[in-house]
Amino acid sequence: MSEVTTRGRLLDEAERLFADRGYDEVPVREIAAAADANLAAINYHFQGKENLYNEVLRRRIVPKRDKMIAALGGVDQLDDTANRLEAVLRIFVTVHLEDALLGPGGARGIRVISREMSDPRHGARIILHELIEPLRERVMVLLANSAPELDQRGRMLLMGSVMGQIIHFAMNWHNMKTNPSHPAGACAPLPAIADDLETYITVVIEHVTRFAVAGAEAMRKEARS
């Protein structure tokens, strides 16, 4: 087995196990066995379990962060605040949702990151400094320019609400379509949205964007009154 293949298999199997059971419950021997690798390969490629876990996180968050920042790069060139506001929200929803549903291991990535954020211990600093802070900084500046009536608290509330919807719809699809361990209909309260992934993504992006824009406009109106 080649070096590249061994490293990739270790990352894949570690991510699967971490997503299912969490960092503390997964011994390195089990990761190595699942990847059909020698136990020493973990130290060779990652210098231990913690660095392996960090790389599992990085390979999910860094491409998404870079794609998001690149996509947001042209928003300042749009001609009015309404267009800029919708563009920021649409890009935010699209990149996150497509990453979760079209990217390899999207559901596992969500579960690993959600575990870490709900019980910050091992990789929270990486998630914060390499994903959340760079995106928050860029999005908050764009929202300040697009919805100047909203203060920092209002902008944070708006984006937290959007992120919650993205996670809900992403996990709804995974539970409905790609997780055979769940009984039919379990954890999938909205199965009638669409039967194919392309339609599902299109409908959800449009819905969440419109919902977020309407919410932002209502918040702006309230702030002006």
N, C-alpha and C positions, 0 to 999 in steps of 0.2 A: 504494500500500500504506500502510495507516494506521500511526501510530507504535506502537500497542499490538501490532499484528500483526507488524511488523518486529522489535520487541524479543523477542516470543515465539518467532518463527522462529529468530532468532539463538541464543536459549537452547536450543531444541530441537536445532538442528544442531550447536552447539558440544558439547552433552552427548553426542550420538551419536558425534561424532568423537573427543572426549576419552576416551569409554568404550572405543572401538576401539583407539586408538593412544597415548593419553596426552598430557599437556599439551605437552610439548616437541616432539612430532612433528607438531603441527597448526598450520599457519600461519594467521594471521588472514584472509588472502586466500581461503583455502579455506573457512573458516567463512562469510564474507560471500557467496561464490559459491553455497555450498550453501543458504543462506537466501534467495537471490535478493535480496540487499541490497547497497547501496553500501558499499565498504570504510569510508568515513567514518562509517557508521551504528554501527560498533562503538565508536568513540571517542565518538560523540554519546550513545549509550545507556549505555555502561559505562566510558568513559574508559580503554579499553585492554583488552588480552587478559587480564591478571591479574584485573581486576575482573569481567570476563565469566565467567571460571572460578569466581571466588568466588560469583557469583550463581547459577551452575549448581549449586553445592553447596548454597547456602542454600535454594533453592526445594525441594530434596529433604529437607533435614534439619530445617528449622524447623517445617513442619506436623507431621512425625512426632513431634518433641520435644514440641510443644504438646499433641498428641493423647494422647501417653503420660502426660504429667504430669497432664492433666485426668482421664484414666481411673484413675490411681493415687490420685486425691484422696479417694476414698471408702473406701480399704482400711483406714484406721485405725478406721473405725466397725464393722468386723466383730467378732464376739463372741469369737473365740478365735484362738490363734496358728496352729493348723492351717489354719483358713479364710483367715487373712491371708496365710500363706505360699503357699497354692495360688493365691489371687487375684493376688498380685504376679507370680508366675511365669506365670500364664495371660495376664494383661494384657500382660506383656512379650513373650511369644511372639505373641499375637494381633496387636498393633499392628505389630510388625516384619514379620510374615509377610504380613498384609493389605496393608501399604504396598508390599512387594516384589512381590506378585502381583496386587493389584487396582488399585494406584495407577498413573497414567500414567507410562510409562518406568521401571517398577520395576527391571527387569533392568539397564538402563543406569545407573540411580542406584547400584545395588550395585557395578557394575564401576568406575564413577568413584571412589566412596569407597574401594573395596578397593585400587585403584591408588595412591591417595594415602596410605592407611594403610600399605601395604607399602613405599612409597618416599616418606616425608614430605618434601615440598619446598615446594609452592606453597599448598595449601589446608589443610594439616594443622591449623594453628592454629584455623581456623574450625570444622573438624569436632570438634576437642577442646573448644573453649570454648563452642560453640553447640549441640552435640549430646551428646557423651560426658559431659562434666563435669556438666551439669544433670541428666541421667538417672542417672548413677552416684550422685550425691549423694542423690537421692530414693530410688532403689532400695536403696542400702546402708542408709539409715536404716530403711526398711520391713523389710528382711531382718533387721537387728539386733533389731527389735522382735518379729519373727515367728520367728526362729531364733536366740535369744540365745546358744546354745552355740557358734555359729560365730564365729570371729574374722574380722578384715578379710580376711586371706589366704584363708580358707575361702569367704567370700562372693564374693570376686573369682573364685576358681576355679570356683565354681558357675555364676556368670553368664557367664563365658567359655565354659564348656561348653555352656550353653544357646544362646548367640549362634552358636557354631559349628554347632550343629544347624539353627538357623534359616537360616543362609546356605546350608548344604548343601541343604536341602529346597527353598528358593526357587530356587536355580540349577538343581536337578534338574528342576523343572517347566519353567522357561524353556528349558533345553536340549532337553527332551523334546518340548515342545509349540509353542514360539514361535520357535525358531531354525532356519530351513530350511537353513542352511549346514552344520549338523551331520548326518552320516549317521544313519540310523535306529538308535537305541540308543546312539549315542556320547555319552559324558559323562552318561548317564542310567541309573545302575545300578539304580534302583528303579522301573521303569515300571509295575509292577503295582499300585501303591498306589491309584490311582483314574484314571479316564479323563476326568472332568469336574472343573473347577477348584473348584467349591463343595465337592464331596465331598473333594477332595484337601486343601483348607485345613482342613476340619473334622477329618479324620483326623489330619493332622499336628499341629494345635494340641493335640488331645487326647493324642496320643502324647508329644509333647515335654513337655507340662505334667506328665503322669503320670511320665514318666522323670525329670524334674527334681525333682519332689516326692519321689519315692522316693530319688533320690540325696541330696537335702538331708536327708531323715530318716536315711539311713545315716550321713551325715557328722555329724549331731547326736548320734546314738547313739555313734559312735566318740569324739566330743569329750567325752561324759559319762563314758566308761569309764576 
